[in-house]
Amino acid sequence: MRKEFYTFEELLITDEMTTDTQIRNQLIRRIQKIPSNKLKELNELVAKLELSSPKKDKNLSFAGAWANLDSELFHNLTEKLIDNRQRSKIIY
């Protein structure tokens, strides 16, 4: 079901996703036209782009972030998560 009204943020995200999808589809169509003898070179270029992607680095920056958490706090954030969410629903 489509919403009748969207926030500005929702429209921005939708527009960005559409643009990304359009670009990806255009790239796929263009790649299909590349001669076989150039595919290895293209694959190497894509590999270089993937390595330089900041998204991967950003995600990896969280690695080990929970390593120094107190065990009780860790327990509350993981195993008691559902209970804590249920309690917060009752309060509001």
Residue, then its C-alpha position, 0 to 999 in steps of 0.5 A: m500500500r502506498k502512502e499518500f504523503y511522504t516526508f522530505e527525508e523519505l522522498l530523498i531516500t527514495d530518489e537516491m535509491t531510484t537513482d542508484t538502481q537506474i545507474r546499476n541497471q545502466l551499468i549492467r546493460r553496458i557491461q553486457k556489451i563489453p567484449s570478452n577480451k576486456l572482462k578481466e580488465l573490467n573485473e580488476l577495475v571493479a575490485k579496485l573500486e571495492l577496496s577503496s569503498p569507504k562503506k566497508d571501512k565504516n562498518l569495520s570501524f565498529a569491530g570490537a566496540w563491545a569488547n570492553l563492555d561490563s558483562e551485566l550491561f552486555h547481558n542487558l543489551t543482548e539477552k534481555l533486549i526483548d524484555n526491555r523493549q516490551r517494558s518501554k512500550i508499556i511506559y509510553 
